């Protein structure tokens, strides 16, 4: 069997499995519960103090499923909260009676789920009532992350104190690492979990695929190289903190922003999110082996700051892309993809100054389509638009790379010919005219055009040169159309 056949076979099997999962709600719930408990366990094993993890990715998964799936995920989440409570009790060896654990699990679930459900509903409301662009989403998400994780901290710790799971006074030392751990977990993992769940869930309420799932311009090997630089720097700063045992050394971890921002500005949002999750997980995993748990709060803030900077940084490529699109709209005519009127005038003024400095020749050609109004009126504006596009394409085929073609308005085009004499400009106009007569558009209409040519002198402005070429154009029309005149 060929490699291609094997790839298709694997893809078919994965598609069949995905289809089966999408059709069975119980299977979806079981897979989600398993995933949540695995994520919960990964956070619980990295506790800074009892019930407060260095980072708590389960917060991100809870928020993501509430955003994408909605209220239908509450029951599985509650089940996860109860099971997670029993698991935590076994990790700490507390031997709490089962009935008390069950009550504690219910209280934990209510506080945890309610806090993130409020944030999920607010994010959905914001995305529905405003433009869903990446900068806005990043800002709203970060604010909601801080607020929701704080609400979860207060509500869960209150429930744990009330149920007797923790002492009344111990929450004073617990609330800050609890909050920052939840905040770090949510800020880092929620975007990825939203993307994954929306891919698997048949009717997602929220979709960020257009922001994350963009085509990469770099190879995966290059992406791994950038990630390895970040991880290498992390090892160095962790080793430095471990050897020196100085708080100042721990703050060197903030330099991790540098390789992460390199990834942010050069990779797709999805790869950026994955690299952020990888870096955060590495920080959480390396704290214990390097024996720097005394700096755990510093590393929690490092994760949060790097995550916030990355999410805001994701907006920069999006803004650059938007600016390029807007610039393209300003510089190009949207229909014919020729130079826009304003840009044409600006470029002609520059060419005029260059021609005056170099004392070189410069010519303008102004042309329009004969009986264009008749085409529009008889066959409709769609036919007229196609005629304009065909006319622009004909002109482009007859011009040099240094020449400038712009749509001045309606069916009128302007051609700028640097370093070109009047005789050569007339020949160029004649080539375009002949090419037009060979084009047939909708309903068998054959195109033709009238052309005016003007040589630009050293004292000319664009308006004066254009006025002469325009007069030559109307002279060509008066002489019977479909010809070239020069003034």
Number of C-alpha atoms within 10 A of each C-alpha: 5 6 8 9 10 11 11 11 12 12 12 12 12 12 12 12 11 13 13 13 18 16 12 10 12 11 13 16 17 12 12 19 20 13 15 22 18 14 17 22 18 19 25 23 15 19 20 23 14 14 23 24 28 33 33 30 29 24 30 27 26 23 28 27 29 25 28 24 19 18 12 11 18 19 13 14 24 20 15 22 26 20 18 21 21 19 17 19 18 12 13 10 9 10 11 14 10 11 9 13 22 17 16 24 25 20 23 25 26 19 21 25 24 17 22 27 22 17 24 25 16 16 18 15 11 15 17 11 9 10 10 13 15 21 17 15 20 20 15 16 22 19 14 21 26 19 18 27 27 20 20 25 27 19 19 25 26 18 22 21 16 14 17 14 17 17 12 13 9 12 19 10 11 19 19 15 23 28 26 25 30 30 31 31 30 32 31 32 25 26 24 22 20 25 22 15 20 22 14 14 18 13 12 17 14 22 17 16 16 11 17 19 13 13 10 14 9 11 10 12 9 12 18 13 12 19 23 15 14 24 20 13 18 21 17 14 19 24 18 18 22 19 13 11 15 13 13 11 17 23 17 17 24 17 15 21 19 13 16 25 19 16 25 27 17 17 25 22 29 21 22 25 25 17 24 26 21 17 23 25 19 14 23 24 16 17 20 14 10 15 15 20 18 14 19 22 16 16 25 25 20 23 32 25 17 25 27 20 15 25 27 18 21 27 22 16 17 17 14 11 12 12 12 12 12 12 11 15 14 15 18 20 18 12 12 19 17 22 25 21 19 14 15 22 17 12 16 20 16 13 19 25 16 14 18 17 10 10 13 17 18 24 25 29 30 29 31 25 23 17 12 17 15 11 21 15 11 10 14 12 13 12 18 21 17 15 26 23 16 18 26 22 17 20 19 17 11 16 18 11 7 10 14 19 22 25 26 21 12 12 20 17 23 27 26 22 25 22 17 19 17 20 13 13 25 22 13 20 28 19 16 24 25 16 19 23 15 11 16 14 13 13 9 8 13 13 24 23 27 27 32 30 30 27 22 26 17 14 10 15 15 17 11 14 20 22 15 20 27 24 19 24 28 19 20 21 20 10 13 11 18 21 20 24 22 22 15
